Amino acid sequence: MLLGPVWIAAVVLAAAGAGKLLRPGAAAPTMRALRLPAGAVWVRGLGLVEVAVAVAAVVAGGTVAPALLAVAYLGLAVVAERLRRRPATSGGCGCFGRSGAPVGVLHVAVDAGCTAVAAGAAVTGLPSVTAAVSGLPAGGAAHLVLVTAGAAAVVALLTVLPETLAAARRTPAPDPRVHLFGPTISRRPSAGHGAPQAVRA
């Protein structure tokens, strides 16, 4: 029952780690805000750890790997909460190799939810990828498609949605002089429509 959600959480963490490996500069401001080493080597090292934990949770299963996944997400939830309370770093965390998504309550909630799911899997145990796929119909093809779609939805939830909401808040209020069918255009009276005529002597 927890297999799908745990794999989704693992794929999302792997995507975050891959983003740090490919574009470490996006997460550098966050590392500096947290008073951590912000060099490319350190950021890539963190990304490599995230990818390794995610791969272990899916491939190895068991109890240790999901526990490490839970610890990773717990740390991300704490970081997200700290960033949410610091307006100076509200521009984004750079978790996925991009820094445009502001950190908010949504990030904290998703990280906390992934923590709970991974912790539950650590208690009950998780099958390895070989055992899981062999026990699913059609070799687990449908399961893998759903996991991929779910992970993509979570990434979009953490990046596209906050960016869209932030852009909507930055959009200026509409001009009250602009109506539904276009701006109001003031017309000056023409010579043949009520304009004062010159009086001949």
C-alpha positions as CSV (number, residue, x, y, z in Angstrom):
1,M,0.0,0.0,0.0
2,L,2.9,2.4,0.7
3,L,4.9,1.2,-2.3
4,G,3.6,3.7,-4.7
5,P,3.7,6.8,-2.4
6,V,7.3,5.9,-1.3
7,W,8.5,5.5,-4.8
8,I,6.9,8.8,-5.8
9,A,8.7,10.5,-2.8
10,A,12.0,8.8,-3.9
11,V,11.7,9.9,-7.5
12,V,11.0,13.5,-6.4
13,L,14.0,13.4,-4.1
14,A,16.1,12.0,-7.0
15,A,14.9,14.9,-9.2
16,A,15.9,17.4,-6.6
17,G,19.3,15.8,-6.3
18,A,19.7,15.7,-10.1
19,G,18.9,19.4,-10.2
20,K,21.6,20.2,-7.7
21,L,24.1,18.1,-9.6
22,L,23.3,19.8,-12.9
23,R,22.8,23.4,-11.7
24,P,24.4,23.8,-8.3
25,G,24.3,27.6,-8.5
26,A,20.5,27.6,-8.1
27,A,20.7,26.2,-4.5
28,A,23.8,28.3,-3.5
29,P,21.7,31.2,-2.1
30,T,19.8,28.8,0.1
31,M,22.9,27.2,1.4
32,R,24.4,30.6,2.3
33,A,21.1,31.6,4.0
34,L,21.4,28.5,6.1
35,R,25.0,29.3,6.9
36,L,26.2,26.2,5.1
37,P,29.0,25.8,2.5
38,A,27.6,27.1,-0.8
39,G,30.3,26.0,-3.2
40,A,29.4,23.9,-6.2
41,V,31.2,20.9,-4.8
42,W,29.2,21.0,-1.6
43,V,25.9,21.5,-3.4
44,R,26.7,18.7,-5.8
45,G,27.7,16.5,-2.9
46,L,24.3,17.1,-1.3
47,G,22.6,16.3,-4.6
48,L,24.5,13.1,-4.9
49,V,23.4,12.1,-1.3
50,E,19.8,12.8,-2.2
51,V,20.0,10.6,-5.4
52,A,21.8,7.8,-3.5
53,V,19.1,7.8,-0.8
54,A,16.3,7.8,-3.3
55,V,17.8,5.0,-5.4
56,A,18.4,2.9,-2.3
57,A,14.8,3.3,-1.2
58,V,13.5,2.0,-4.5
59,V,16.2,-0.6,-5.3
60,A,17.0,-2.1,-1.9
61,G,13.8,-1.5,0.0
62,G,13.9,-3.0,3.5
63,T,13.7,-0.7,6.5
64,V,17.0,1.2,6.5
65,A,16.6,2.8,3.1
66,P,13.1,4.1,3.8
67,A,14.3,5.4,7.2
68,L,17.0,7.4,5.5
69,L,14.4,8.7,3.0
70,A,12.3,9.8,6.0
71,V,15.3,11.5,7.6
72,A,16.0,13.3,4.3
73,Y,12.5,14.6,3.9
74,L,12.4,15.6,7.6
75,G,15.5,17.7,7.0
76,L,13.9,19.2,3.9
77,A,10.7,20.1,5.9
78,V,12.8,21.9,8.5
79,V,14.7,23.8,5.9
80,A,11.5,24.7,4.0
81,E,10.0,26.0,7.3
82,R,13.0,28.1,8.0
83,L,13.1,29.6,4.5
84,R,9.4,30.3,4.6
85,R,9.9,32.4,7.7
86,R,12.7,34.4,6.1
87,P,11.5,37.0,3.6
88,A,15.0,37.6,2.4
89,T,15.2,34.0,0.9
90,S,11.6,33.8,-0.3
91,G,12.8,33.9,-3.9
92,G,13.1,30.1,-4.0
93,C,15.2,27.2,-2.7
94,G,16.8,26.0,-5.9
95,C,15.9,22.4,-5.0
96,F,15.3,21.3,-8.5
97,G,18.0,23.3,-10.2
98,R,15.8,26.4,-10.4
99,S,15.3,29.2,-7.9
100,G,12.0,30.8,-9.1
101,A,9.6,28.9,-6.9
102,P,9.0,30.7,-3.6
103,V,9.1,28.5,-0.5
104,G,5.8,28.4,1.3
105,V,3.4,26.2,3.3
106,L,3.0,23.9,0.4
107,H,6.6,22.9,0.4
108,V,6.5,22.2,4.2
109,A,3.3,20.2,3.8
110,V,4.7,18.0,1.0
111,D,7.9,17.4,2.7
112,A,6.1,16.5,6.0
113,G,3.8,14.1,4.0
114,C,6.7,12.4,2.4
115,T,8.4,12.1,5.8
116,A,5.3,10.3,7.2
117,V,5.0,8.0,4.2
118,A,8.7,7.0,4.3
119,A,8.6,6.6,8.1
120,G,5.6,4.2,7.7
121,A,7.5,2.2,5.1
122,A,10.5,2.0,7.4
123,V,8.3,0.5,10.1
124,T,6.5,-2.0,7.9
125,G,9.4,-2.7,5.5
126,L,9.5,-2.2,1.8
127,P,10.1,-4.8,-0.9
128,S,13.0,-4.4,-3.3
129,V,12.4,-3.3,-6.8
130,T,12.9,-6.9,-8.1
131,A,10.4,-8.4,-5.7
132,A,7.9,-5.5,-6.2
133,V,7.9,-5.6,-10.0
134,S,7.6,-9.4,-10.1
135,G,4.6,-9.3,-7.9
136,L,2.7,-6.7,-10.0
137,P,0.7,-7.4,-13.1
138,A,2.3,-6.8,-16.5
139,G,5.7,-6.6,-14.9
140,G,4.7,-3.4,-13.0
141,A,4.4,-1.3,-16.2
142,A,1.2,0.4,-15.0
143,H,2.7,1.0,-11.6
144,L,5.8,2.6,-13.0
145,V,3.7,4.9,-15.2
146,L,1.6,6.0,-12.3
147,V,4.7,6.6,-10.1
148,T,6.3,8.7,-12.9
149,A,3.1,10.7,-13.4
150,G,2.7,11.2,-9.6
151,A,6.3,12.3,-9.2
152,A,5.9,14.8,-12.1
153,A,2.7,16.1,-10.5
154,V,4.5,16.7,-7.2
155,V,7.4,18.5,-8.8
156,A,5.0,20.7,-10.7
157,L,3.2,21.3,-7.4
158,L,6.4,22.5,-5.8
159,T,7.6,24.6,-8.8
160,V,5.1,25.6,-11.4
161,L,2.2,26.3,-9.0
162,P,4.1,28.6,-6.6
163,E,5.7,30.4,-9.5
164,T,2.3,31.0,-11.1
165,L,0.8,32.2,-7.8
166,A,3.7,34.6,-7.2
167,A,3.4,35.9,-10.8
168,A,-0.3,36.5,-10.2
169,R,0.4,38.5,-7.0
170,R,3.0,40.6,-8.8
171,T,0.6,41.5,-11.6
172,P,-0.7,45.1,-11.2
173,A,-4.3,45.7,-10.6
174,P,-6.4,46.5,-13.7
175,D,-7.0,50.1,-14.6
176,P,-10.6,51.0,-13.7
177,R,-10.8,53.0,-16.8
178,V,-10.3,49.9,-18.9
179,H,-13.6,48.2,-19.5
180,L,-14.5,44.8,-20.8
181,F,-14.3,45.7,-24.5
182,G,-11.2,47.8,-24.3
183,P,-10.0,51.2,-22.9
184,T,-12.3,54.1,-22.6
185,I,-11.5,56.6,-25.3
186,S,-12.5,60.2,-24.7
187,R,-13.9,61.9,-27.8
188,R,-13.6,65.5,-28.6
189,P,-16.6,67.0,-30.3
190,S,-16.1,67.5,-33.9
191,A,-16.9,70.6,-35.9
192,G,-20.2,69.2,-37.1
193,H,-21.3,67.8,-33.8
194,G,-22.0,70.5,-31.3
195,A,-18.7,72.4,-31.7
196,P,-19.1,76.2,-31.4
197,Q,-19.4,77.9,-34.8
198,A,-17.8,81.2,-35.6
199,V,-20.3,84.1,-35.9
200,R,-20.2,86.0,-39.1
201,A,-20.4,89.7,-38.9
